[in-house]
Amino acid sequence: MLDLKQIRENPQSVQKRLEKRGAGQYDLQPILDLNQRQRELETSRSRLQARSNEIGKLIGQKIKAGSPPDAPETQQLREEGNQVKTQISELEPQEKELKAEIEALLLSLPNLPSPSTPVGQSEAENVEVRRWGDEYIPQNDKILPHWEIGETLGILNFERAVKVAQSRFVSLIGVGAALERALISFMLDRQIAAGYVEVIPPILINSRSLTATGQLPKFAEESFKCDSDDLWLSPTAEVPLTNLYRDEILDASQLPIYHCAYTPCFRREAGSYGRDTKGLIRLHQFNKVELVKIVHPSTSEAEHEKLVENAAAILEALKLPYRVIELCTGDLGFSATKCYDLEVWLPSSGKYREISSCSNCGDFQARRGSLRFKEAGKKGTQFVHTLNGSGLAVGRTLSAILENYQQPNGTVKIPEVLHSYMGREVL
């Protein structure tokens, strides 16, 4: 959530930064108008409250001085006091309604792009930062797509998964399931060694949690909801991990907090029909190891770079070619102020595909979730900065292995770092 005070005091600056996401999409004037009305009501209510307090004191003084409680002057003060209380009671719901309207508008606004985020209108203007592993790109020009080699090996089955659920689900069978499990264990082991504390969070999460991290209200259509409860299937472990600390005031000595978690993730992929209908790239249910950081604002930029390194280290250990892309303002996620995508090489399509998105959200999520910290010897509290990234999307990693490690004889080698997890070297 954006800072209302910042919007009120620097509306033109905030408007310009929002417009970098897409010209004409965001209008701050309704918020400014409502806030002006709210402040006027607050002023009126404060004056009335002060008069009510004054009347109470005057009545007390008169009675203390010996004036009868039913004296005409005292009665007149009581009548005025009752009128003032009535006026206050009429203003309070109006003020509450205005606050709710302002909050609803603020919740619809995305985060402000960082000044260092490249300006652009779409993903076509994202900036490539670096590449790694060109020497590992297969030279075989007859590589089958991962879904074909997976079905040939009998480790992926889409048809039976559709029978059980619907399209965009998959069943992993035999060594396919073992490889997915091995990847999850390997990723968690590496991230724990890098300093992250593992969590097994709830998979069902409430609306307040989704609102805090920015999925609600704007992206309700992207998530699966349980109709009988205020619970949703988690779209990413970023949500429960960040919300573990919602509505808390941490001590500065507790920062930074690093968490990692493996969870199944669930997304409707609304609006993506017709795209990536085959394979493991865009499923309704997929496994992911997520990384979340809760940090001091002064360190968040450096922590962001380290987060990218933590995610990239998995790809390098697996010897999977990848590149790092810095997202432009027009392609930036709703909650992010700055974001790097890691894209892994998929030989069958001859292109890099996203496998991790590493975002710095600044204080945007912390403000929505009221997550603050206090420093010793300093007055007041500050909002923490939150960061998140995939470390990695497991199904997409599996698909990259099936393609990059595919052999001309139809077998697939297993990356060396997974041999001890799998107990075998070849699929």
N, C-alpha and C positions, 0 to 999 in steps of 0.2 A: 504494500500500500504506500502511496506517495504521502509525503508530509503535507498536511493541510496548511500549516504555517508557511511552508516554502511556496506553495501555490499562491497563497494570499499575498505574500510579500514580494514574490518574483514571478508573477504570472507569465510574462512574456518570455522569460528565460526557460521556464518549464514547458511552455507551449512549443518553443523552437526545438527543444530536445525531443519532445514527443513526435513532432512532425517529421523528424529524421526516420521514424519508424514507418511513416506513410502519410503523406500530406493529406490534410482534410479529414482524417479519421477521428481526431480527438478534439473536443471543444471544452475548455475549462470554464467558460462563462456561466453555465448553469450552476457549477459548484460555487463560483464566486458570488453569484446572486443569492443563492441559498444561505451561504455563510454570512453574508451581510445581514440578511433577515434574522438569522439565528443570533448574531451578535447584538442586534438591536433589541431582540426579545430578552437576551441575557441582561442587558443594561437595564431594561424596564423592570425585569423581575428583581434584580439586585436593589434597585431604588425602592421598590415596593417592600422588599424584605427588610431593608433598612428602616423604612417608615413603620413597619409592623413591630420591629424590635423597639423602636423609639416609643411607640404607643404603649407597649407593655411596660416599659420603664416608667413612663409618666403616670400610668394607673397605679403602679406599685408605690411610687413616691407620694401620690395624693392620699392613698390609703394609710401609708406609714405616717403621714403628717396629720392624720386624724379625720380626714374627709370620709363621710359615710360611703360604703360601696355603691349605694344606689343614688348618690348625688347626681344631679343633672349633668354636670361637666364630665364626671367619670362615665356616666352612661353614654354620653356623646362620643367619648374616646373609644368606648367598647364597640359602638356601632361602626365608627370609622375603621377600627381594627378588623371587624368582621368583613367589611366591604373590601379592605385590602387583601385579606386572606382569600376571599372569593376571586379577586383579580389574579392573585398568584396561582390559584388552582386552575384558572382558565389558561394561563400562559404556559404552565409546565407541560401539558400534553402537546401544545403547539411546538414548543421547543424540542421535545422528544421526537416528534414527527419530522422536524427539519433535520435533526441529527441523523435520523435513519435514512432520509433521502440523500444526505451528503455522503454517508458511509456507502450506500449502494452505488453512487456515482464513482466514489474513490475506488471501490472494489473492481470496477469495470476498467480502470486505467492500468496499463502495463507499466513496468519499471522503466525508468529513464535510462537510455543508453549511456554507457561510460563515455567520457570525452575521447578516450583512446579507441573506441569501437569504430571500425571503418564505416563510413556513410555509404549506403546503397539501398536500392529498392527491392532486390530479390536475391535469391541464392546465387544467381549468375554473377553477382558482385562480391561474393565472399572472397577472402584473400587466403591463398595458400601460404602457410608459414614455413613448412619444411616437409621433406619426405624421408622415409627410412626404409631400408631393406630392398632396394631395387635389385640387388644381386640374388634375392630369393624369389623373384618373379619367375614362374615356370615358363619355359620356352616351348612347351608342348602346345600346339595349336588345335589339338583335338580333345580338349578337356570338356567333360560333360558338366552341365549345371549340377549343383549340389543335390537338387531333388531327384535328378535322374540317377546319379551314382548311388545316392542313398537308398532309393527304391531297389536298384539292381543288387545292392549288397544286402537288402532285406532289413535295413536298420531304421528306415523312415517309412511310415505308412500314413498317407493322407486320406485315402479312400475310407478306411475303417474309422478314422477319427471323425470324419464328416458324418458317418453313420451314428456314432456315439453323440456327437455334438452338432456341429454345422460346419460350413466352409471356414477356412482359415484356422483350423486346428490341426495338430499332428500328433501321432503316436510314435515315440521312439522305442525301438525294440532291440533286445539283446545287447550287443556291443554298442549300438547307437545310444541306448539309455546309459550304458556304462561310461561312454565317452562324455556325455553331457554331465554326468555326476562327477567324473574325473575333472572336468573343466571347472565346475563349481568349487570343488575342494582345492584345486590348484590356485584359483583366483583368490579364494579366502585366505589360504595359507600365505600367499605372497603379500596380500594387503595387511594381514595381521603382523607379519614381519616388518612391514613398513610403518607400523605404529597405530594402525586402526584397531579399535575394540569391536569385536563381533557382537552383533545383536540378532536375535530372532524376534522380529516385531509382529504385532497382529497383522493379519492379511485383510481383515475387515476393518474399515476405518470410518469414523463419523464425519458428518458434513463440516463441522468446525475445523477438523484437521485438513480437509481438502481446501477449505477457504483460506486457511493460514498459508499454505504453500502455493496458492494461486490457481488451483484447478477449478475451484468454484468461486463465483457462480458462472463464469464465462464459458467453461468447458465441460459442463455437465453432460453434454451429449457424448463425450469421449469415454465416459466411465460407465461401468455396470453397477446398478443400484439394487439393493434388496428391498423389495416393495413393502415388506411388513415391518421394517426397522429403519432407523436413521443410520444405515450402514452401507458402505460401498466397497466393492472389490478394489484393492489397492492398484493404481496404475503404475506405481514405482515405489520402491522402498524409501525414496527421498521423503515421501509424505509421512509415514510413521516415524522414521528416524528423526526428522526435524521436529516433529510434534511431541516427541518425548519430553521436550523442555518448554513447551508452550506455556504461557502465563506464569513464567518463573523469572526471578531475579537471581542470576548467578553471581558468584564472586569472581572477580577478574582472575584470581589465581587458578580457577577451574579451566580457563581457556588456554590453548585451543582444545576443543573436543573433536576427536576423530572417531567416526563409526563406519563399519562396513556391515552389509547384510546380504545374504542370499534370500530372495523371495520369488515366487511366481508373480507375474505382473499381468494385468488384464486391461485391455483397451479395445474400444469399439472400432477404432480406426475410421470414424465417421468422415465421409468426404474423400476417402482414399480408394473407393471401389474402382476396380479396373487397373489399379497399380499394384505390382508385385503380387499378383494373385497366386503365383506358384512359389513353392519353397518356404524357407524359414524367415524371410526378411520382414514380413508384415503380418504377424499372427495376432489373433485375439488373446491368446494366452502364451506367454513366453517367460523363460527364466532369466534372471539378471542378478549380478552382484553389483550393489550400489555403494558408493562412497559419499559420505556426508561430513562436512566440516562446519563447526560453529566456532567462530574466531573473533578476535579483537579487530575492530575496523582498521587499525593501523597496519595490520599484517595481511589483510585479505587479498591484496594483489599478489604478494609473494606466495601465499597459500594456494592461490588459483593456479599459478605456474607449477607448483609442486603437485597439485591434484592431477594436472595433465600428465606430468611425468609418471605418477603412480599408475594411471590407466595405460599409458604407452608402454610401461615396463612389461605388462602382460603380453602385449603383441610382440615385443622384442624377444621375450623369453620363448615364445612359440615360433619365432622366426617367420612372422606373417608381415608382408610388406604393408605399409600404411602411410598416410599423410595426415598432417594437422592443418585444419582450416579454421581461420578466424571468421566468425559470422559477422556479416554487415548488419547495420541497424534494421534494414527491412526484413531480415531473416531471423532476427533475434527472438528467442523464446519469451513468452509473456512475463515471466518473473526475473529474467536475467538482465543484468546491466552489461555483462560481457560474457562471451561464450566461445569456446573452442570445440570443434568437432574432430574426432579421430575417425578416419575413414580407412577401412581395410580393402585391400585389392582382391577383387573377385574375377578370376581369369575368364570364366565363361561369358561374362558380359563385357569384359575389357574395360572395367571402370572401378573406381573406388566407391565403396558404399559405407555409410555411417555405421559405426559400431559403438561409439561412445560420444556423449555430449557433456562437456564439462563447463558448468555455469557458475559464475559469481553473481549472487543475487543481492549483494550489498545488504542494506537493512530492510529491503522490501518485504521479505517473508517475516522477518523478526517484528516489523511494525504491525503486520496483519495478525501475527500470533502472539503479540505482546511478550517477546522474549528479549530480556534486557540483562545487563550486568552492572555491577557496582565496583568501582576501584577504591581501594583503601585510601583514606585521607581526602577524598573528593566528594563534593556534594552531588546529590542526584544520581540518576542512572543513565546509561546509554543503551541503545539497541546494538545487539551483536550483528555480525555479518554472517550469512549462511552461504555455503557452497555445496554443490553436488555434482556427481558425475558417475557414469557407468564404468564399472571396473571388472568385467565388461558385460555387454549383452551376450548371453551364453549361446543362444541359438545361432546368432550371426557369426560368432566365433567358430562354432561347429561347422557352419556352412563354408567359412573361409578355409578351414582345415580340409574339408572334403574336396575342395577345388584346388588349393595350392599344393596339397600333398598327394594329389591323384597321380597314379603311375600309368604308363601306356598299357600295361597288362590288366588294368581294371581294378587293381588294388589301391588302397590308400595307406600311406605311411602315417604313423602316429608321431607327432612331435616328440623329440627326445625327452623333454621335461615332463611328459605325461607317461613315460614308460613305467615308472614305478607305481603310478596310480592305476594303470590299466593292466599291468602284468603281461603285456604283449606289445609288439612293435608295428604290426600291420593289421589293417582291417581287410 
